[in-house]
Every structure is written in C-alpha cells, then in structure tokens.
Amino acid sequence: MASGLRLIAVAVVALLLVPVAGAVFLPFGGIASAQEEDADDADEADDDADEADDADEADDADEADDAEEEDGPGELFGTFRAEGETIGGVVLEITDADGNVVAEATSEEDGSWSAEVEGGDYTVTVVSLPEDVELRDPEQESTEVSVADGGRQAVPIQLGEPPETAGQFNQVMQQLLSGVRFGLIIAMTAIGLSLVFGTTGLINFAHGDIVIFGAFAAYTFNVIGPQFPLLVAAPIGVLVAAALGGGIDRGLFRPLRRRGVGLFQLLVVTIGFSLVLRYGLLVFFGGSRRQYTDFIGQQAITFGPFSQTPRNLIIMAISIVVLVLVGFGLQKSRMGKAMRAVADNRDLAESSGIDVEKVVGRVWIYGSALAGLGGILYGAMFSFQYISGFQLLLLMFAAIILGGLGTAFGAMLGGVVIGIVVEVSSVWFPSDLGFAWALGILILVLLLRPQGLLGRAERIG
C-alpha cells in the first residue's frame, strides 16, 4: 500500500513540475483596492466621493493597460528565404482550430513577417507567392503551430529548391555529417539508460519520456512562462530533468529495492511511470508539435560537400564537449570510478566500502540531466511532441545493445553508429525506414556478437 502511494505521489509530482513552473510565470493582473475615509460633513463627503470615483476610473484604466501589456496577444513570426535570398510579398492566412480566419500577413522585403493572435492552436496557410517562387514541398501549403498568450512562436515554411548536391557522393557525405550530429544526441541520452542498467540491472522504459520532459521544461521557460532565451532556459530544463530523475530514484525505486521487489516488477513500474509521464505531457501541452523560438530560419554554411546551419554546428560542438567531459569524469573522478565499479560488480564494490545506494542515486541524477540536455538539443534541431521520447527510446535501446549493455562508452559508440545509419540510409531509402534499419542492425549484432561491440562475454550457469 505504501509503495503504491509513493508511486502515485511521484507520478503527480512529475506531472505537475513543468506546468507549475510555467504557471508561476504566467502573466497575471493585479487587484486594486481603495479605502475611503469618513467625511466630517456632507459637502466634504460629496467631494471625496467624486475624487474617489475619478481615482477608481484612473486605476481601472491603468490596470486595463497593464493587463493588455502583460496578457497581450501571442505572436507568430518567420522569415522567408530561397536560394540564399530573402523573399518578400508572401501572403499568409492564419486560421484558428475552428477554421475561422483570424489574421493575414505579408512578408517584408527582408523576408520577415509576423501576426498577433490569441493563445491557441492555429494553421498558417500560404495563400500566394511571388513569381518564380515555389514551396519546397508543394503539398505542404499549411503548417500547424501553437502559441501561448504573450508568447512568440516561429513558423517554419521552406521555399525554393533544396540545396543542390553534386552527385550521390555529396549526398552521402552530407547525410553522414547529419548522422553524426543525430548520433551524438542519441549517445548523450543513452548514457543514463546504460548506467542505470549497469548499476541496478533495471531497464528503465521511462528514460525516453525523461528526455522529452527536459525538452518541455525548457519550452516552458522559453515560450510559455518568462520567455527566457533558450541559452537560459536550457540549463533550467536540465536541472528540472535531473531533479525528476533524482526524485524517481529516491521516492520510488530506492524504497522498492529495499523491500526486495524483483527486477521484473520494477520494469513494469517503469513502463507504468512512462505512460503516466507521457500522457501527462499530452494533457498539459497538447498533441501538437512544439518548437523553441530561438535559432529559427538560419542560413546554412557550406564547406565542401557539407552544409549545416550555425545552430546545428553549435549543437554538435556542445554534444562533443559534453561526451568528452562525461568520459573524462568516468575515468578520472572518484564518483566516476565508483560508478564503473558498481556497474562491473555491485557486491564487490559494496564490500570494498563504496556506498552503492549513493552511487545509484547519482547515476539517476546525472543520467537524467544528460537525458534532459539531449532532449533540449533534439528540440532545438527538430520540432517535438509528447510521443517523441518514446520514439527516441527505441534508438537508445539499439545504441546501448550495439555498444554493450551497462557500458557508458558503449552507449556513446552505439549512439553515433545508430545515428549515422538512420541518416545515411535516407539517401537510398525513404527516411521513414531509418528506424527500421537501425533496429535491423540491432538484430544483426545480437546474432553475431550478443555482448555488443564493447561488451564482455560472460559465462551463464
């Protein structure tokens, strides 16, 4: 009974953490109060009443102005570019969820446009284009977006032909770089999943939802709440994800471990918690795809056969630095050595004086922080929704099994390989099959080398 209550409590805290953080910063109006003094005679009372009425009207007007400023409409915006040039004269029509036209906008000479709307879900439709300008995807005339009251939301609409490539070799090289970028994010998110398995033997099916929980946490502070720049909102999202991971272990799994609950039962608990967290995000944020307001519509930088936006290059740099620091910490720091010792042999580590429960708690915190950071970087590259974490979880499983269960370095290597396979395969096959090829490699590795690339074969029985 107590374990069930703990599960319910942790689930409620997880569901409320992000929306409460956003609600704290949502604009709200003030309530004015006035206190009138009693008059000594009838004339003074009349004068005071008139002055009080005037003051009340003035206060009401000021409050109305403040409310309009604080609870002002949201804004949809974007910039049109094609073949390196800005495009003006693009006419857009914005409709609400009921199909009513609420605004129209036309891009300026510099390609920029914006439209004020109330918070809600909208469809942005391209009504007309200048001569000799076409949509990159003719079938995608409309784009669905969501915006909060007082928030800003970029609307990505691509014009013109995609950048030309000089043959299949260039396409492969371009997708190879994109695969490395995607693989670095998979590697970052898979480290925590691998370490939790290595130190506890638990396969955490909620890990993917922790990844996207971090993305939504940053979204709350970047779009819904105080509208911090993403560079400020991202560290907050990482801390929120770390707090969630630490809370899950301390409030749920540590008590269950002390009660001697088996790994299979704990696995079922992770599945249940993932469903609670996933559909909690659906309830609070809706099913529409979300996007940060920063680093939208950047011009790609071309060098040789490669072409990437500054945003993507920065994401790759951050990912590489973080993975190098994680590897250095696991090899050189005292806690990192303790984590590897517990992962290698829990009983031997405990008998040598290592506080195993403390190490496991740190694994949950650090692993969830990395998961949150990976989710934020993923959200900065692509739009995301409540189900995105589960989709990434499949690739994370493939990465840690490919690299070797329980090894952080195996998760890094496996993540990069899986990312490359997913992206490079799109040169010859539909991009929707990328996940299938990744799982195909997983099956192949299990058949040929079950312990993974960096794993060690163990005798059973």
Helices and strands as residue ranges (DSSP letters): H 2-25, H 42-70, E 74-79, E 81-82, E 85-86, E 91-96, E 101-106, E 112-117, E 120-128, E 142-147, E 152-154, H 168-200, H 207-219, I 220-224, H 230-248, I 249-253, H 254-258, H 263-285, E 301-303, E 306-308, H 310-332, H 334-344, H 346-351, H 356-381, H 388-403, H 408-424, G 425-427, G 431-433, H 434-448
